Amino acid sequence: MKAMQTLKIKAETALGSLDLTYSGRNAWALSKLIDAGEKGCTPIDTPGPRWSGYVHNLRADGLDIETVTERHGGPYKGTHARYVLRSPVMVISRSMPESKPHG
């Protein structure tokens, strides 16, 4: 079985203070949102297979994540979402899986 990233945070939310632990893609998405700050993340500049799903999961735990709808041009012009973490969070610990040599 493959090791996953784990992220433990303390978050201040409308519901009060929460201690949360995430692993795998939810940890990855939250980590990207924390690192992006006010700039936020889009599936265009931070590709991930299911951004809307990760944001849904994080919101279900009480994290405030704003969705900003933005227009884009190009051959497939339309709109995309920018996700911005609005809950103040403090990272308690962050662990990354150890990479194993191939072969």
C-alpha positions in Angstrom: 0.0 0.0 0.0 1.2 3.5 -0.9 2.0 6.0 1.9 0.0 9.2 1.8 0.7 12.8 2.9 -0.8 13.6 6.3 -1.7 17.1 7.4 -2.8 18.0 10.9 -4.2 21.5 11.5 -5.9 23.6 14.1 -8.6 25.8 12.4 -10.6 28.7 13.7 -14.0 28.5 12.2 -17.5 30.0 12.7 -18.1 26.9 14.9 -15.1 27.5 17.1 -11.7 25.9 17.2 -11.2 22.5 15.4 -8.4 20.0 15.4 -8.5 18.3 12.0 -6.3 15.6 10.3 -6.3 14.9 6.6 -4.5 12.4 4.4 -4.2 11.7 0.7 -5.8 14.1 -1.8 -7.7 16.1 0.9 -4.4 16.8 2.6 -2.8 17.7 -0.7 -5.7 20.1 -1.6 -5.7 21.8 1.9 -1.9 22.1 1.8 -2.1 23.8 -1.7 -4.8 26.2 -0.4 -2.7 27.1 2.7 0.4 27.7 0.6 -1.6 29.8 -2.0 -3.0 32.2 0.6 -5.2 35.0 -0.8 -4.2 34.1 -4.4 -6.2 30.8 -4.0 -6.0 27.8 -6.3 -7.6 26.9 -9.6 -7.7 23.5 -11.4 -5.8 25.3 -14.2 -2.8 26.5 -12.2 -2.8 23.7 -9.6 -4.1 20.6 -11.5 -5.9 18.0 -9.6 -8.5 15.4 -10.6 -11.3 16.5 -8.3 -10.9 19.9 -6.8 -14.6 20.4 -6.3 -14.7 17.1 -4.4 -11.8 18.0 -2.1 -13.3 21.4 -1.4 -16.6 19.7 -0.6 -14.9 17.4 1.9 -13.0 20.2 3.6 -16.2 22.4 3.8 -18.0 19.5 5.4 -15.6 19.7 8.3 -16.4 23.4 8.8 -13.5 25.0 6.8 -14.6 28.3 5.1 -13.5 28.1 1.4 -14.7 30.7 -1.0 -15.4 29.9 -4.6 -14.7 32.7 -7.0 -15.9 32.2 -10.6 -13.5 33.5 -13.2 -13.7 33.7 -17.0 -11.0 32.3 -19.2 -10.4 32.5 -23.0 -8.9 30.2 -25.5 -10.4 27.6 -27.7 -12.5 26.3 -24.8 -13.5 29.6 -23.3 -15.8 29.7 -20.3 -15.5 29.9 -16.6 -13.5 28.1 -13.9 -13.4 28.2 -10.1 -10.8 29.7 -7.9 -10.8 28.3 -4.3 -9.6 30.5 -1.5 -9.2 29.3 2.1 -10.8 31.9 4.4 -10.6 30.0 7.7 -7.5 30.8 9.7 -5.5 27.6 10.1 -2.4 26.7 12.0 -0.4 23.7 10.7 0.4 21.4 13.6 2.3 18.8 11.5 2.8 17.9 7.9 4.3 14.6 6.8 5.1 13.5 3.3 5.4 9.9 2.2 8.9 8.6 1.8 9.9 8.0 -1.8 11.3 4.5 -2.5 13.9 3.9 -5.1 12.7 2.3 -8.3 14.1 -1.0 -9.4 
